[in-house]
């Protein structure tokens, strides 16, 4: 990655990525090459344009008409992705390597390889939305680093500044000069307070921390995979989805009553603990979660 544009949130980082891709498409492929292919069950933000990029109908209904220029390919279906690319005048493919809001659904290594191939063969950009998977969450600095993939644009936010509002859009070689002075802007993007927070966070995401994320992930999976109330476990690092036998709402309620706050995503119990969680806290939390899951 060659340049970065700072903003205030993940949605703004994705808006910047979309603008960069469309400008690149016009510059390199022609005026109408503006369509971006995203995936079913994706989630890219809550602005009108990032909602349009989101491949989940139930997020759309109250806000129609949405920004045009997005089509949705079936997740982990390379043939469908290729057909959507061929049928439209596209500039980019936009993915999350793990679809958090979509049910902690992981893209397969084979599909990610297909994304890279299809983009290469059709002269498209690859955008990877790392809003939730970035900054060490998967055991690598960015989730795409777990795969053989080099994106053209990467977006990040959430954990980047430790709770302070900061988003970033990373631009690779092909798009590094797509924005000229004045063609994009942000009121508070790159402000010194949030950037100081991000510098502090990034200085502590080292090999030891990333290794501990992987170790904790493996331990959690080992503890829960034989639980009678667990159908399956998805995700990576400290971004895990538990498919429970019990209703998700019942598991969340039982955990909360015992002092453990977990999330849901579609039919999954979603785990997103702090990367720095101490082992004693983690063990206590997983013990409680295991009790609440078991049938």
C-alpha positions as protocol buffer text, in pm:
chain_id: "A"
residue {
  index: 1
  type: UNK
  ca { x: 0 y: 0 z: 0 }
}
residue {
  index: 2
  type: UNK
  ca { x: 138 y: 340 z: -104 }
}
residue {
  index: 3
  type: UNK
  ca { x: -85 y: 617 z: 32 }
}
residue {
  index: 4
  type: UNK
  ca { x: -355 y: 660 z: 295 }
}
residue {
  index: 5
  type: UNK
  ca { x: -658 y: 885 z: 332 }
}
residue {
  index: 6
  type: UNK
  ca { x: -782 y: 942 z: 687 }
}
residue {
  index: 7
  type: UNK
  ca { x: -1149 y: 982 z: 779 }
}
residue {
  index: 8
  type: UNK
  ca { x: -1367 y: 944 z: 1088 }
}
residue {
  index: 9
  type: UNK
  ca { x: -1527 y: 600 z: 1056 }
}
residue {
  index: 10
  type: UNK
  ca { x: -1544 y: 273 z: 870 }
}
residue {
  index: 11
  type: UNK
  ca { x: -1835 y: 385 z: 655 }
}
residue {
  index: 12
  type: UNK
  ca { x: -1638 y: 692 z: 546 }
}
residue {
  index: 13
  type: UNK
  ca { x: -1333 y: 477 z: 474 }
}
residue {
  index: 14
  type: UNK
  ca { x: -1550 y: 259 z: 249 }
}
residue {
  index: 15
  type: UNK
  ca { x: -1705 y: 565 z: 82 }
}
residue {
  index: 16
  type: UNK
  ca { x: -1351 y: 680 z: 0 }
}
residue {
  index: 17
  type: UNK
  ca { x: -1266 y: 336 z: -140 }
}
residue {
  index: 18
  type: UNK
  ca { x: -1578 y: 339 z: -360 }
}
residue {
  index: 19
  type: UNK
  ca { x: -1499 y: 688 z: -489 }
}
residue {
  index: 20
  type: UNK
  ca { x: -1140 y: 586 z: -563 }
}
residue {
  index: 21
  type: UNK
  ca { x: -1253 y: 274 z: -750 }
}
residue {
  index: 22
  type: UNK
  ca { x: -1507 y: 464 z: -960 }
}
residue {
  index: 23
  type: UNK
  ca { x: -1259 y: 737 z: -1045 }
}
residue {
  index: 24
  type: UNK
  ca { x: -1003 y: 472 z: -1143 }
}
residue {
  index: 25
  type: UNK
  ca { x: -1266 y: 294 z: -1352 }
}
residue {
  index: 26
  type: UNK
  ca { x: -1348 y: 611 z: -1543 }
}
residue {
  index: 27
  type: UNK
  ca { x: -981 y: 695 z: -1592 }
}
residue {
  index: 28
  type: UNK
  ca { x: -867 y: 349 z: -1700 }
}
residue {
  index: 29
  type: UNK
  ca { x: -1170 y: 172 z: -1846 }
}
residue {
  index: 30
  type: UNK
  ca { x: -1414 y: 441 z: -1956 }
}
residue {
  index: 31
  type: UNK
  ca { x: -1696 y: 660 z: -1829 }
}
residue {
  index: 32
  type: UNK
  ca { x: -1952 y: 391 z: -1748 }
}
residue {
  index: 33
  type: UNK
  ca { x: -1725 y: 137 z: -1580 }
}
residue {
  index: 34
  type: UNK
  ca { x: -1853 y: 222 z: -1232 }
}
residue {
  index: 35
  type: UNK
  ca { x: -2021 y: -97 z: -1104 }
}
residue {
  index: 36
  type: UNK
  ca { x: -1874 y: -264 z: -797 }
}
residue {
  index: 37
  type: UNK
  ca { x: -1949 y: -630 z: -729 }
}
residue {
  index: 38
  type: UNK
  ca { x: -1997 y: -710 z: -360 }
}
residue {
  index: 39
  type: UNK
  ca { x: -2118 y: -1029 z: -192 }
}
residue {
  index: 40
  type: UNK
  ca { x: -2441 y: -1154 z: -41 }
}
residue {
  index: 41
  type: UNK
  ca { x: -2434 y: -1128 z: 341 }
}
residue {
  index: 42
  type: UNK
  ca { x: -2175 y: -850 z: 322 }
}
residue {
  index: 43
  type: UNK
  ca { x: -2192 y: -536 z: 533 }
}
residue {
  index: 44
  type: UNK
  ca { x: -2007 y: -219 z: 438 }
}
residue {
  index: 45
  type: UNK
  ca { x: -2164 y: 62 z: 642 }
}
residue {
  index: 46
  type: UNK
  ca { x: -2475 y: 271 z: 713 }
}
residue {
  index: 47
  type: UNK
  ca { x: -2446 y: 563 z: 474 }
}
residue {
  index: 48
  type: UNK
  ca { x: -2676 y: 539 z: 171 }
}
residue {
  index: 49
  type: UNK
  ca { x: -2389 y: 434 z: -56 }
}
residue {
  index: 50
  type: UNK
  ca { x: -2232 y: 182 z: 181 }
}
residue {
  index: 51
  type: UNK
  ca { x: -2580 y: 41 z: 250 }
}
residue {
  index: 52
  type: UNK
  ca { x: -2613 y: -2 z: -126 }
}
residue {
  index: 53
  type: UNK
  ca { x: -2282 y: -189 z: -122 }
}
residue {
  index: 54
  type: UNK
  ca { x: -2416 y: -413 z: 155 }
}
residue {
  index: 55
  type: UNK
  ca { x: -2554 y: -739 z: 18 }
}
residue {
  index: 56
  type: UNK
  ca { x: -2838 y: -783 z: 269 }
}
residue {
  index: 57
  type: UNK
  ca { x: -3187 y: -674 z: 168 }
}
residue {
  index: 58
  type: UNK
  ca { x: -3316 y: -616 z: 520 }
}
residue {
  index: 59
  type: UNK
  ca { x: -3074 y: -325 z: 561 }
}
residue {
  index: 60
  type: UNK
  ca { x: -3218 y: -160 z: 248 }
}
residue {
  index: 61
  type: UNK
  ca { x: -3595 y: -149 z: 289 }
}
residue {
  index: 62
  type: UNK
  ca { x: -3636 y: 171 z: 489 }
}
residue {
  index: 63
  type: UNK
  ca { x: -3392 y: 378 z: 283 }
}
residue {
  index: 64
  type: UNK
  ca { x: -3484 y: 331 z: -80 }
}
residue {
  index: 65
  type: UNK
  ca { x: -3381 y: 446 z: -333 }
}
residue {
  index: 66
  type: UNK
  ca { x: -3020 y: 358 z: -264 }
}
residue {
  index: 67
  type: UNK
  ca { x: -2714 y: 465 z: -461 }
}
residue {
  index: 68
  type: UNK
  ca { x: -2699 y: 266 z: -787 }
}
residue {
  index: 69
  type: UNK
  ca { x: -2391 y: 86 z: -916 }
}
residue {
  index: 70
  type: UNK
  ca { x: -2369 y: -229 z: -702 }
}
residue {
  index: 71
  type: UNK
  ca { x: -2447 y: -592 z: -782 }
}
residue {
  index: 72
  type: UNK
  ca { x: -2423 y: -885 z: -542 }
}
residue {
  index: 73
  type: UNK
  ca { x: -2255 y: -1217 z: -612 }
}
residue {
  index: 74
  type: UNK
  ca { x: -2317 y: -1523 z: -399 }
}
residue {
  index: 75
  type: UNK
  ca { x: -2057 y: -1560 z: -127 }
}
residue {
  index: 76
  type: UNK
  ca { x: -1803 y: -1837 z: -197 }
}
residue {
  index: 77
  type: UNK
  ca { x: -1948 y: -1896 z: -545 }
}
residue {
  index: 78
  type: UNK
  ca { x: -1675 y: -1815 z: -798 }
}
residue {
  index: 79
  type: UNK
  ca { x: -1892 y: -1893 z: -1099 }
}
residue {
  index: 80
  type: UNK
  ca { x: -2159 y: -1648 z: -986 }
}
residue {
  index: 81
  type: UNK
  ca { x: -1898 y: -1381 z: -917 }
}
residue {
  index: 82
  type: UNK
  ca { x: -1749 y: -1425 z: -1264 }
}
residue {
  index: 83
  type: UNK
  ca { x: -2090 y: -1408 z: -1431 }
}
residue {
  index: 84
  type: UNK
  ca { x: -2177 y: -1085 z: -1247 }
}
residue {
  index: 85
  type: UNK
  ca { x: -1844 y: -931 z: -1349 }
}
residue {
  index: 86
  type: UNK
  ca { x: -1894 y: -1027 z: -1715 }
}
residue {
  index: 87
  type: UNK
  ca { x: -2256 y: -902 z: -1722 }
}
residue {
  index: 88
  type: UNK
  ca { x: -2177 y: -554 z: -1588 }
}
residue {
  index: 89
  type: UNK
  ca { x: -1940 y: -268 z: -1662 }
}
residue {
  index: 90
  type: UNK
  ca { x: -1732 y: -309 z: -1349 }
}
residue {
  index: 91
  type: UNK
  ca { x: -1444 y: -129 z: -1186 }
}
residue {
  index: 92
  type: UNK
  ca { x: -1392 y: -338 z: -869 }
}
residue {
  index: 93
  type: UNK
  ca { x: -1476 y: -637 z: -651 }
}
residue {
  index: 94
  type: UNK
  ca { x: -1528 y: -554 z: -282 }
}
residue {
  index: 95
  type: UNK
  ca { x: -1507 y: -823 z: -13 }
}
residue {
  index: 96
  type: UNK
  ca { x: -1467 y: -891 z: 358 }
}
residue {
  index: 97
  type: UNK
  ca { x: -1254 y: -1199 z: 427 }
}
residue {
  index: 98
  type: UNK
  ca { x: -1488 y: -1272 z: 719 }
}
residue {
  index: 99
  type: UNK
  ca { x: -1843 y: -1137 z: 696 }
}
residue {
  index: 100
  type: UNK
  ca { x: -1907 y: -1029 z: 1054 }
}
residue {
  index: 101
  type: UNK
  ca { x: -2259 y: -890 z: 1028 }
}
residue {
  index: 102
  type: UNK
  ca { x: -2340 y: -1162 z: 777 }
}
residue {
  index: 103
  type: UNK
  ca { x: -2305 y: -1436 z: 1037 }
}
residue {
  index: 104
  type: UNK
  ca { x: -1927 y: -1457 z: 1088 }
}
residue {
  index: 105
  type: UNK
  ca { x: -1905 y: -1626 z: 749 }
}
residue {
  index: 106
  type: UNK
  ca { x: -1550 y: -1689 z: 626 }
}
residue {
  index: 107
  type: UNK
  ca { x: -1458 y: -1669 z: 262 }
}
residue {
  index: 108
  type: UNK
  ca { x: -1279 y: -1986 z: 153 }
}
residue {
  index: 109
  type: UNK
  ca { x: -917 y: -1969 z: 36 }
}
residue {
  index: 110
  type: UNK
  ca { x: -1034 y: -2106 z: -300 }
}
residue {
  index: 111
  type: UNK
  ca { x: -1288 y: -1828 z: -341 }
}
residue {
  index: 112
  type: UNK
  ca { x: -1037 y: -1560 z: -244 }
}
residue {
  index: 113
  type: UNK
  ca { x: -798 y: -1700 z: -506 }
}
residue {
  index: 114
  type: UNK
  ca { x: -1084 y: -1681 z: -756 }
}
residue {
  index: 115
  type: UNK
  ca { x: -1147 y: -1316 z: -662 }
}
residue {
  index: 116
  type: UNK
  ca { x: -782 y: -1236 z: -738 }
}
residue {
  index: 117
  type: UNK
  ca { x: -794 y: -1428 z: -1069 }
}
residue {
  index: 118
  type: UNK
  ca { x: -1123 y: -1277 z: -1188 }
}
residue {
  index: 119
  type: UNK
  ca { x: -1004 y: -927 z: -1100 }
}
residue {
  index: 120
  type: UNK
  ca { x: -677 y: -982 z: -1284 }
}
residue {
  index: 121
  type: UNK
  ca { x: -839 y: -1129 z: -1596 }
}
residue {
  index: 122
  type: UNK
  ca { x: -1099 y: -850 z: -1615 }
}
residue {
  index: 123
  type: UNK
  ca { x: -873 y: -559 z: -1516 }
}
residue {
  index: 124
  type: UNK
  ca { x: -1060 y: -481 z: -1194 }
}
residue {
  index: 125
  type: UNK
  ca { x: -954 y: -349 z: -856 }
}
residue {
  index: 126
  type: UNK
  ca { x: -984 y: -560 z: -541 }
}
residue {
  index: 127
  type: UNK
  ca { x: -1112 y: -374 z: -235 }
}
residue {
  index: 128
  type: UNK
  ca { x: -1088 y: -549 z: 102 }
}
residue {
  index: 129
  type: UNK
  ca { x: -1307 y: -410 z: 380 }
}
residue {
  index: 130
  type: UNK
  ca { x: -1105 y: -465 z: 698 }
}
residue {
  index: 131
  type: UNK
  ca { x: -1322 y: -248 z: 924 }
}
residue {
  index: 132
  type: UNK
  ca { x: -1388 y: -539 z: 1158 }
}
residue {
  index: 133
  type: UNK
  ca { x: -1108 y: -781 z: 1065 }
}
residue {
  index: 134
  type: UNK
  ca { x: -825 y: -528 z: 1071 }
}
residue {
  index: 135
  type: UNK
  ca { x: -570 y: -430 z: 1332 }
}
residue {
  index: 136
  type: UNK
  ca { x: -487 y: -778 z: 1460 }
}
residue {
  index: 137
  type: UNK
  ca { x: -838 y: -922 z: 1497 }
}
residue {
  index: 138
  type: UNK
  ca { x: -766 y: -1235 z: 1288 }
}
residue {
  index: 139
  type: UNK
  ca { x: -414 y: -1298 z: 1417 }
}
residue {
  index: 140
  type: UNK
  ca { x: -257 y: -1098 z: 1132 }
}
residue {
  index: 141
  type: UNK
  ca { x: -239 y: -719 z: 1106 }
}
residue {
  index: 142
  type: UNK
  ca { x: -508 y: -740 z: 835 }
}
residue {
  index: 143
  type: UNK
  ca { x: -731 y: -1034 z: 755 }
}
residue {
  index: 144
  type: UNK
  ca { x: -628 y: -1055 z: 389 }
}
residue {
  index: 145
  type: UNK
  ca { x: -274 y: -1138 z: 505 }
}
residue {
  index: 146
  type: UNK
  ca { x: -398 y: -1487 z: 595 }
}
residue {
  index: 147
  type: UNK
  ca { x: -444 y: -1551 z: 222 }
}
residue {
  index: 148
  type: UNK
  ca { x: -258 y: -1521 z: -106 }
}
residue {
  index: 149
  type: UNK
  ca { x: -412 y: -1185 z: -191 }
}
residue {
  index: 150
  type: UNK
  ca { x: -277 y: -837 z: -254 }
}
residue {
  index: 151
  type: UNK
  ca { x: -563 y: -585 z: -256 }
}
residue {
  index: 152
  type: UNK
  ca { x: -556 y: -255 z: -441 }
}
residue {
  index: 153
  type: UNK
  ca { x: -754 y: -78 z: -166 }
}
residue {
  index: 154
  type: UNK
  ca { x: -787 y: -168 z: 203 }
}
residue {
  index: 155
  type: UNK
  ca { x: -1021 y: 4 z: 448 }
}
residue {
  index: 156
  type: UNK
  ca { x: -987 y: -2 z: 826 }
}
residue {
  index: 157
  type: UNK
  ca { x: -1138 y: 165 z: 1133 }
}
residue {
  index: 158
  type: UNK
  ca { x: -1290 y: 29 z: 1460 }
}
residue {
  index: 159
  type: UNK
  ca { x: -983 y: -93 z: 1652 }
}
residue {
  index: 160
  type: UNK
  ca { x: -743 y: 137 z: 1469 }
}
residue {
  index: 161
  type: UNK
  ca { x: -749 y: 414 z: 1731 }
}
residue {
  index: 162
  type: UNK
  ca { x: -866 y: 220 z: 2034 }
}
residue {
  index: 163
  type: UNK
  ca { x: -1216 y: 368 z: 2041 }
}
residue {
  index: 164
  type: UNK
  ca { x: -1136 y: 714 z: 1906 }
}
residue {
  index: 165
  type: UNK
  ca { x: -1307 y: 794 z: 1573 }
}
residue {
  index: 166
  type: UNK
  ca { x: -1060 y: 721 z: 1295 }
}
residue {
  index: 167
  type: UNK
  ca { x: -1095 y: 547 z: 961 }
}
residue {
  index: 168
  type: UNK
  ca { x: -830 y: 493 z: 697 }
}
residue {
  index: 169
  type: UNK
  ca { x: -837 y: 403 z: 329 }
}
residue {
  index: 170
  type: UNK
  ca { x: -511 y: 248 z: 209 }
}
residue {
  index: 171
  type: UNK
  ca { x: -437 y: 290 z: -160 }
}
residue {
  index: 172
  type: UNK
  ca { x: -209 y: 58 z: -357 }
}
residue {
  index: 173
  type: UNK
  ca { x: 13 y: 121 z: -657 }
}
residue {
  index: 174
  type: UNK
  ca { x: -269 y: 123 z: -915 }
}
residue {
  index: 175
  type: UNK
  ca { x: -479 y: 382 z: -732 }
}
residue {
  index: 176
  type: UNK
  ca { x: -227 y: 581 z: -529 }
}
residue {
  index: 177
  type: UNK
  ca { x: -266 y: 893 z: -746 }
}
residue {
  index: 178
  type: UNK
  ca { x: -638 y: 870 z: -827 }
}
residue {
  index: 179
  type: UNK
  ca { x: -721 y: 1157 z: -590 }
}
residue {
  index: 180
  type: UNK
  ca { x: -586 y: 1498 z: -676 }
}
residue {
  index: 181
  type: UNK
  ca { x: -585 y: 1791 z: -431 }
}
residue {
  index: 182
  type: UNK
  ca { x: -943 y: 1890 z: -355 }
}
residue {
  index: 183
  type: UNK
  ca { x: -1109 y: 1583 z: -510 }
}
residue {
  index: 184
  type: UNK
  ca { x: -1182 y: 1426 z: -172 }
}
residue {
  index: 185
  type: UNK
  ca { x: -1191 y: 1561 z: 181 }
}
residue {
  index: 186
  type: UNK
  ca { x: -1279 y: 1507 z: 546 }
}
residue {
  index: 187
  type: UNK
  ca { x: -1356 y: 1760 z: 819 }
}
residue {
  index: 188
  type: UNK
  ca { x: -1183 y: 1577 z: 1103 }
}
residue {
  index: 189
  type: UNK
  ca { x: -989 y: 1310 z: 913 }
}
residue {
  index: 190
  type: UNK
  ca { x: -630 y: 1273 z: 1030 }
}
residue {
  index: 191
  type: UNK
  ca { x: -682 y: 1490 z: 1338 }
}
residue {
  index: 192
  type: UNK
  ca { x: -389 y: 1478 z: 1584 }
}
residue {
  index: 193
  type: UNK
  ca { x: -578 y: 1335 z: 1882 }
}
residue {
  index: 194
  type: UNK
  ca { x: -714 y: 1030 z: 1700 }
}
residue {
  index: 195
  type: UNK
  ca { x: -389 y: 975 z: 1511 }
}
residue {
  index: 196
  type: UNK
  ca { x: -196 y: 981 z: 1838 }
}
residue {
  index: 197
  type: UNK
  ca { x: -430 y: 708 z: 1962 }
}
residue {
  index: 198
  type: UNK
  ca { x: -374 y: 505 z: 1644 }
}
residue {
  index: 199
  type: UNK
  ca { x: 3 y: 538 z: 1671 }
}
residue {
  index: 200
  type: UNK
  ca { x: -15 y: 403 z: 2024 }
}
residue {
  index: 201
  type: UNK
  ca { x: -238 y: 111 z: 1922 }
}
residue {
  index: 202
  type: UNK
  ca { x: -27 y: 19 z: 1620 }
}
residue {
  index: 203
  type: UNK
  ca { x: 293 y: 33 z: 1825 }
}
residue {
  index: 204
  type: UNK
  ca { x: 153 y: -247 z: 2042 }
}
residue {
  index: 205
  type: UNK
  ca { x: 29 y: -475 z: 1764 }
}
residue {
  index: 206
  type: UNK
  ca { x: 350 y: -674 z: 1747 }
}
residue {
  index: 207
  type: UNK
  ca { x: 432 y: -1039 z: 1678 }
}
residue {
  index: 208
  type: UNK
  ca { x: 376 y: -1135 z: 2041 }
}
residue {
  index: 209
  type: UNK
  ca { x: 24 y: -987 z: 2046 }
}
residue {
  index: 210
  type: UNK
  ca { x: -69 y: -1144 z: 1713 }
}
residue {
  index: 211
  type: UNK
  ca { x: 62 y: -1481 z: 1831 }
}
residue {
  index: 212
  type: UNK
  ca { x: -146 y: -1453 z: 2148 }
}
residue {
  index: 213
  type: UNK
  ca { x: -458 y: -1379 z: 1940 }
}
residue {
  index: 214
  type: UNK
  ca { x: -406 y: -1703 z: 1749 }
}
residue {
  index: 215
  type: UNK
  ca { x: -334 y: -1900 z: 2068 }
}
residue {
  index: 216
  type: UNK
  ca { x: -647 y: -1769 z: 2238 }
}
residue {
  index: 217
  type: UNK
  ca { x: -855 y: -1843 z: 1930 }
}
residue {
  index: 218
  type: UNK
  ca { x: -733 y: -2201 z: 1912 }
}
residue {
  index: 219
  type: UNK
  ca { x: -801 y: -2246 z: 2285 }
}
residue {
  index: 220
  type: UNK
  ca { x: -1157 y: -2109 z: 2257 }
}
residue {
  index: 221
  type: UNK
  ca { x: -1235 y: -2341 z: 1967 }
}
residue {
  index: 222
  type: UNK
  ca { x: -1089 y: -2639 z: 2153 }
}
residue {
  index: 223
  type: UNK
  ca { x: -1302 y: -2562 z: 2459 }
}
residue {
  index: 224
  type: UNK
  ca { x: -1628 y: -2518 z: 2269 }
}
residue {
  index: 225
  type: UNK
  ca { x: -1613 y: -2755 z: 1972 }
}
residue {
  index: 226
  type: UNK
  ca { x: -1723 y: -3060 z: 2175 }
}
residue {
  index: 227
  type: UNK
  ca { x: -1995 y: -2871 z: 2363 }
}
residue {
  index: 228
  type: UNK
  ca { x: -2333 y: -3042 z: 2325 }
}
residue {
  index: 229
  type: UNK
  ca { x: -2496 y: -2710 z: 2240 }
}
residue {
  index: 230
  type: UNK
  ca { x: -2257 y: -2612 z: 1959 }
}
residue {
  index: 231
  type: UNK
  ca { x: -2335 y: -2710 z: 1598 }
}
residue {
  index: 232
  type: UNK
  ca { x: -2030 y: -2542 z: 1444 }
}
residue {
  index: 233
  type: UNK
  ca { x: -1773 y: -2266 z: 1491 }
}
residue {
  index: 234
  type: UNK
  ca { x: -1671 y: -2020 z: 1220 }
}
residue {
  index: 235
  type: UNK
  ca { x: -1437 y: -1725 z: 1190 }
}
residue {
  index: 236
  type: UNK
  ca { x: -1073 y: -1667 z: 1267 }
}
residue {
  index: 237
  type: UNK
  ca { x: -861 y: -1524 z: 1547 }
}
residue {
  index: 238
  type: UNK
  ca { x: -1071 y: -1341 z: 1804 }
}
residue {
  index: 239
  type: UNK
  ca { x: -1361 y: -1303 z: 1563 }
}
residue {
  index: 240
  type: UNK
  ca { x: -1561 y: -1621 z: 1607 }
}
residue {
  index: 241
  type: UNK
  ca { x: -1917 y: -1728 z: 1540 }
}
residue {
  index: 242
  type: UNK
  ca { x: -2086 y: -2004 z: 1739 }
}
residue {
  index: 243
  type: UNK
  ca { x: -2387 y: -2176 z: 1578 }
}
residue {
  index: 244
  type: UNK
  ca { x: -2588 y: -2283 z: 1885 }
}
residue {
  index: 245
  type: UNK
  ca { x: -2849 y: -2553 z: 1932 }
}
residue {
  index: 246
  type: UNK
  ca { x: -3047 y: -2314 z: 2154 }
}
residue {
  index: 247
  type: UNK
  ca { x: -3201 y: -1992 z: 2019 }
}
residue {
  index: 248
  type: UNK
  ca { x: -2935 y: -1721 z: 1995 }
}
residue {
  index: 249
  type: UNK
  ca { x: -3138 y: -1475 z: 2203 }
}
residue {
  index: 250
  type: UNK
  ca { x: -3165 y: -1726 z: 2486 }
}
residue {
  index: 251
  type: UNK
  ca { x: -2787 y: -1777 z: 2492 }
}
residue {
  index: 252
  type: UNK
  ca { x: -2721 y: -1401 z: 2494 }
}
residue {
  index: 253
  type: UNK
  ca { x: -2969 y: -1348 z: 2777 }
}
residue {
  index: 254
  type: UNK
  ca { x: -2826 y: -1631 z: 2987 }
}
residue {
  index: 255
  type: UNK
  ca { x: -2469 y: -1506 z: 2937 }
}
residue {
  index: 256
  type: UNK
  ca { x: -2563 y: -1149 z: 3030 }
}
residue {
  index: 257
  type: UNK
  ca { x: -2730 y: -1268 z: 3349 }
}
residue {
  index: 258
  type: UNK
  ca { x: -2400 y: -1432 z: 3445 }
}
residue {
  index: 259
  type: UNK
  ca { x: -2189 y: -1127 z: 3359 }
}
residue {
  index: 260
  type: UNK
  ca { x: -2066 y: -1209 z: 3008 }
}
residue {
  index: 261
  type: UNK
  ca { x: -2168 y: -986 z: 2715 }
}
residue {
  index: 262
  type: UNK
  ca { x: -2165 y: -1158 z: 2376 }
}
residue {
  index: 263
  type: UNK
  ca { x: -2308 y: -1046 z: 2044 }
}
residue {
  index: 264
  type: UNK
  ca { x: -2522 y: -1204 z: 1777 }
}
residue {
  index: 265
  type: UNK
  ca { x: -2492 y: -1210 z: 1399 }
}
residue {
  index: 266
  type: UNK
  ca { x: -2778 y: -1378 z: 1213 }
}
residue {
  index: 267
  type: UNK
  ca { x: -2800 y: -1729 z: 1364 }
}
residue {
  index: 268
  type: UNK
  ca { x: -2463 y: -1711 z: 1542 }
}
residue {
  index: 269
  type: UNK
  ca { x: -2335 y: -1610 z: 1882 }
}
residue {
  index: 270
  type: UNK
  ca { x: -2054 y: -1371 z: 1790 }
}
residue {
  index: 271
  type: UNK
  ca { x: -1736 y: -1339 z: 1995 }
}
residue {
  index: 272
  type: UNK
  ca { x: -1524 y: -1022 z: 1961 }
}
residue {
  index: 273
  type: UNK
  ca { x: -1326 y: -1001 z: 2285 }
}
residue {
  index: 274
  type: UNK
  ca { x: -1049 y: -745 z: 2335 }
}
residue {
  index: 275
  type: UNK
  ca { x: -727 y: -863 z: 2174 }
}
residue {
  index: 276
  type: UNK
  ca { x: -557 y: -792 z: 2506 }
}
residue {
  index: 277
  type: UNK
  ca { x: -800 y: -997 z: 2717 }
}
residue {
  index: 278
  type: UNK
  ca { x: -619 y: -1168 z: 3003 }
}
residue {
  index: 279
  type: UNK
  ca { x: -624 y: -1545 z: 3022 }
}
residue {
  index: 280
  type: UNK
  ca { x: -804 y: -1556 z: 3357 }
}
residue {
  index: 281
  type: UNK
  ca { x: -1087 y: -1338 z: 3222 }
}
residue {
  index: 282
  type: UNK
  ca { x: -1104 y: -1539 z: 2901 }
}
residue {
  index: 283
  type: UNK
  ca { x: -1121 y: -1871 z: 3083 }
}
residue {
  index: 284
  type: UNK
  ca { x: -1398 y: -1746 z: 3313 }
}
residue {
  index: 285
  type: UNK
  ca { x: -1596 y: -1605 z: 3019 }
}
residue {
  index: 286
  type: UNK
  ca { x: -1568 y: -1921 z: 2809 }
}
residue {
  index: 287
  type: UNK
  ca { x: -1667 y: -2136 z: 3106 }
}
residue {
  index: 288
  type: UNK
  ca { x: -1984 y: -1929 z: 3146 }
}
residue {
  index: 289
  type: UNK
  ca { x: -2050 y: -1928 z: 2772 }
}
residue {
  index: 290
  type: UNK
  ca { x: -2004 y: -2305 z: 2758 }
}
residue {
  index: 291
  type: UNK
  ca { x: -2255 y: -2353 z: 3040 }
}
residue {
  index: 292
  type: UNK
  ca { x: -2507 y: -2127 z: 2867 }
}
residue {
  index: 293
  type: UNK
  ca { x: -2464 y: -2308 z: 2535 }
}
residue {
  index: 294
  type: UNK
  ca { x: -2484 y: -2666 z: 2661 }
}
residue {
  index: 295
  type: UNK
  ca { x: -2802 y: -2868 z: 2623 }
}
